[in-house]
Amino acid sequence: MFNKIVITGAAGFVGSHVYDHFRGIYPKSEIIILDKMTYAADIRNIPDILQNSEHTLVVGDVSNLDICMRVTKNANLVIHLAAESHVDNSFGNSMEFTRSNTLGTHALMEAC
């Protein structure tokens, strides 16, 4: 049993299905979604989060160590799915992709 689960990027297409899966198999667990809510995210992918007092959406950047420290505190399981993934967008701002994907993963691992 996991008391607290953190899923990054769970408002995206893949992440929302991972959220649904864990919500179903651990219905009594606290689940925190950390998502930047950019172009790949949509609150309509996770409508149940608004109706469950045990689940929380934290809108924030995974590369922010302070946010990662706060959401992962006492977490039993962390699933990292947040990423800049649209290749066409990477051509216009490759530094943002590197910052988000690399520094974001590093910050989350440091927090864990």
ZICOR-V7656 format. One record per pair of residues at least 4 apart in sequence whose ideal C-beta (glycine too) atoms are under 8 Angstrom apart, sorted by the first residue. I is the first residue (numbers start at 1). GAP is how many residues later the second one is. D is the distance in Angstrom with one decimal. If there is no record, write none. Layout:
((I | GAP | D) (I | GAP | D))
//
This chain:
((1 | 25 | 7.0) (1 | 27 | 7.7) (1 | 28 | 7.3) (2 | 24 | 5.6) (2 | 27 | 5.0) (2 | 74 | 4.2) (2 | 75 | 4.8) (3 | 26 | 6.2) (3 | 27 | 6.5) (3 | 71 | 7.5) (3 | 73 | 5.5) (4 | 25 | 6.7) (4 | 26 | 4.7) (4 | 27 | 7.9) (4 | 28 | 7.1) (4 | 70 | 5.7) (4 | 71 | 4.7) (4 | 72 | 5.6) (4 | 73 | 7.7) (5 | 17 | 5.7) (5 | 21 | 6.7) (5 | 24 | 5.4) (5 | 25 | 7.1) (5 | 26 | 4.8) (5 | 27 | 7.3) (5 | 70 | 6.8) (5 | 71 | 6.9) (5 | 72 | 4.7) (5 | 73 | 7.7) (5 | 74 | 7.2) (6 | 25 | 7.8) (6 | 26 | 4.9) (6 | 27 | 7.9) (6 | 28 | 6.4) (6 | 65 | 5.4) (6 | 66 | 5.5) (6 | 69 | 4.8) (6 | 71 | 7.2) (6 | 72 | 4.6) (6 | 73 | 7.1) (7 | 8 | 6.2) (7 | 11 | 6.0) (7 | 12 | 5.5) (7 | 15 | 7.0) (7 | 24 | 6.7) (7 | 25 | 7.5) (7 | 26 | 5.4) (7 | 27 | 7.5) (7 | 71 | 7.9) (7 | 72 | 4.7) (7 | 74 | 6.5) (8 | 7 | 7.6) (8 | 25 | 7.6) (8 | 26 | 4.7) (8 | 27 | 6.9) (8 | 54 | 5.2) (8 | 70 | 7.7) (8 | 71 | 7.2) (8 | 72 | 5.0) (8 | 73 | 5.7) (8 | 74 | 3.8) (8 | 100 | 6.6) (9 | 5 | 7.8) (9 | 6 | 4.3) (9 | 25 | 7.8) (9 | 26 | 5.8) (9 | 31 | 7.9) (9 | 32 | 7.6) (9 | 53 | 7.7) (9 | 71 | 7.5) (9 | 72 | 3.8) (9 | 73 | 3.4) (9 | 74 | 6.5) (10 | 5 | 3.8) (10 | 6 | 6.0) (10 | 8 | 6.4) (10 | 9 | 4.2) (10 | 23 | 4.1) (10 | 24 | 7.9) (10 | 25 | 6.1) (10 | 36 | 6.3) (10 | 71 | 6.6) (11 | 4 | 6.5) (11 | 5 | 6.4) (11 | 22 | 6.4) (11 | 24 | 4.2) (11 | 26 | 6.1) (11 | 30 | 3.7) (11 | 31 | 6.3) (11 | 32 | 6.4) (11 | 34 | 5.5) (11 | 35 | 5.5) (11 | 46 | 7.2) (12 | 4 | 6.5) (12 | 23 | 7.4) (12 | 28 | 4.7) (12 | 29 | 5.3) (12 | 30 | 7.8) (12 | 33 | 6.9) (12 | 69 | 7.0) (12 | 70 | 8.0) (13 | 4 | 7.3) (13 | 27 | 7.4) (13 | 32 | 6.7) (14 | 4 | 6.6) (14 | 67 | 6.2) (15 | 4 | 6.3) (15 | 18 | 7.8) (15 | 20 | 7.5) (15 | 30 | 7.8) (15 | 66 | 4.3) (15 | 67 | 7.6) (16 | 4 | 6.4) (16 | 29 | 3.6) (16 | 30 | 5.3) (17 | 4 | 6.4) (18 | 4 | 6.5) (18 | 61 | 6.2) (18 | 63 | 6.3) (19 | 4 | 5.9) (19 | 12 | 6.9) (19 | 14 | 6.4) (19 | 27 | 5.8) (19 | 30 | 7.6) (20 | 4 | 6.3) (20 | 28 | 7.7) (21 | 4 | 6.6) (22 | 4 | 5.6) (22 | 7 | 7.4) (22 | 9 | 6.5) (22 | 57 | 7.6) (23 | 4 | 6.8) (23 | 8 | 6.3) (23 | 25 | 6.6) (23 | 29 | 7.7) (23 | 32 | 7.2) (26 | 5 | 7.7) (28 | 26 | 7.4) (29 | 25 | 7.1) (30 | 24 | 5.1) (30 | 25 | 7.3) (30 | 26 | 7.7) (31 | 18 | 7.9) (31 | 23 | 6.9) (31 | 24 | 4.6) (31 | 25 | 7.5) (32 | 23 | 7.5) (32 | 24 | 4.9) (32 | 26 | 6.1) (32 | 39 | 5.1) (32 | 43 | 7.6) (33 | 13 | 6.6) (33 | 16 | 6.4) (33 | 22 | 7.3) (33 | 23 | 7.1) (33 | 24 | 4.9) (33 | 25 | 6.8) (34 | 24 | 5.0) (34 | 26 | 6.0) (34 | 28 | 6.1) (34 | 33 | 6.8) (34 | 34 | 7.5) (34 | 37 | 5.2) (34 | 48 | 6.9) (35 | 6 | 5.2) (35 | 22 | 6.8) (35 | 23 | 7.6) (35 | 24 | 6.5) (35 | 25 | 7.9) (35 | 47 | 6.7) (36 | 5 | 6.9) (36 | 23 | 7.1) (36 | 24 | 6.7) (36 | 25 | 5.2) (36 | 26 | 7.0) (36 | 46 | 6.9) (36 | 64 | 7.9) (37 | 4 | 4.6) (37 | 6 | 7.5) (37 | 22 | 5.1) (39 | 47 | 7.0) (39 | 50 | 7.4) (40 | 45 | 6.4) (40 | 46 | 7.0) (41 | 4 | 7.3) (43 | 4 | 7.4) (43 | 7 | 7.8) (43 | 14 | 7.7) (46 | 11 | 7.1) (47 | 4 | 7.4) (48 | 4 | 5.9) (48 | 7 | 7.3) (49 | 6 | 4.7) (49 | 7 | 7.4) (49 | 8 | 5.4) (58 | 9 | 6.9) (58 | 12 | 7.9) (58 | 13 | 5.5) (60 | 4 | 5.9) (60 | 7 | 4.2) (60 | 11 | 7.9) (61 | 6 | 6.8) (61 | 39 | 7.4) (61 | 43 | 7.1) (62 | 5 | 7.6) (62 | 6 | 6.5) (62 | 18 | 7.6) (62 | 20 | 4.5) (62 | 38 | 7.2) (62 | 42 | 3.8) (62 | 43 | 7.7) (62 | 45 | 6.5) (62 | 46 | 5.6) (63 | 36 | 6.0) (63 | 37 | 5.8) (63 | 40 | 4.4) (63 | 41 | 4.0) (63 | 44 | 5.3) (64 | 4 | 6.6) (64 | 43 | 6.8) (65 | 4 | 6.1) (65 | 42 | 4.5) (65 | 45 | 6.3) (65 | 46 | 6.5) (66 | 4 | 6.5) (67 | 4 | 6.3) (68 | 4 | 5.9) (68 | 39 | 5.0) (68 | 40 | 5.0) (68 | 42 | 7.3) (68 | 43 | 3.6) (69 | 4 | 6.6) (69 | 42 | 4.7) (71 | 4 | 7.4) (71 | 40 | 7.8) (72 | 6 | 5.8) (72 | 36 | 7.3) (72 | 39 | 4.6) (72 | 40 | 5.6) (75 | 37 | 7.7) (78 | 30 | 7.0) (78 | 34 | 5.5) (80 | 25 | 6.5) (80 | 28 | 5.6) (82 | 18 | 7.7) (82 | 22 | 6.2) (83 | 17 | 7.1) (83 | 18 | 5.3) (83 | 21 | 7.7) (84 | 5 | 7.0) (84 | 6 | 6.8) (84 | 12 | 6.6) (84 | 13 | 4.3) (84 | 16 | 4.7) (84 | 17 | 5.6) (86 | 4 | 7.1) (87 | 4 | 7.6) (88 | 4 | 8.0) (89 | 4 | 6.8) (89 | 8 | 7.5) (90 | 4 | 5.4) (90 | 7 | 4.5) (93 | 4 | 6.7) (94 | 4 | 6.3) (95 | 4 | 6.1) (96 | 4 | 6.0) (97 | 4 | 5.8) (98 | 4 | 5.3) (98 | 5 | 7.7) (99 | 4 | 5.0) (99 | 5 | 7.4) (100 | 4 | 4.9) (101 | 4 | 6.5) (102 | 4 | 6.4) (103 | 4 | 6.1) (104 | 4 | 6.4) (105 | 4 | 6.2) (106 | 4 | 6.2) (107 | 4 | 6.4) (108 | 4 | 6.5))
//
